Structure formats: C-alpha cells, structure tokens
Amino acid sequence: MKGLFDFSEVLTYFFRKKDPNRRTNFNLRTMHTINKISMLMFLAGVVYFIIKHL
C-alpha cells in the first residue's frame, strides 16, 4: 500500500536541477512544461475528489 502513495518521482520532476551539459530546445522545454501542468491539474483533481467525497 505504501508504494501507491509514493510521490517522490513527481516531486523530483518539479525540483531537479538543470544539467548544464545537456542541450535543450524549444520542443523539449514545451513538452516538460505541458507535463508539469498536466501533473498539477491531475493532483488538484485528486485532492478535489477526495475533499468532495469526505
């Protein structure tokens, strides 16, 4: 049951440092921005669902 609520991957995705040796381009930055927005919206929906059904 503990593995179901492990949000360490999500938190490290939001707060990891940039790698100076890795090249980035517009498409990659856009993809990561969209991923971050979608994860935040999903987590907000889960929190809303939990609060609504308590």
N, C-alpha and C positions, 0 to 999 in steps of 0.2 A: 504494500500500500504506500510505502514511503516513496517509491520510485515514481508514482503517479503525480506527486506534487513537488517534483524537483525542478525548480525554475532557474537553476544556476546557468544553464545554457542560454536562456533568454536574457538574463542579467549580464552575462559576459558579452553577449552580442551587442548590447547597448553601450557598454562601458569599456570596451577594449581599446588599446592604444593603436594608433596608425603605424603601419610598418613602413619606414622610410625607403626601404629597398624595393618595395612593390609599386609598380606603375598602376595608376588608376586612370580611367577615362570617364566621360560623361555617362555612358551606358551603365557602367558598374556602379557609379555613385547613385544614379537614379534607381537602379534595382535595389540597392541597400536601403535607400530612403523609403521606397514603397514597401519593402519588407518590414521595416520598423513601424511604419504607420499601420500596416495590417495587423501586426502583433499587438500593438497598443489598442487598436479597436477590438480585437478578439478578447484581450484581457479585460477591457472595460465592459464588454458584453457579458463575460462570465461573471464579473463582480455584480453587474446589474441583475443578472438572472438569479444569483444567489441571494441578493438582498430582497428582490421582489418575492421570492418564494419562502422566505423565513417567516 
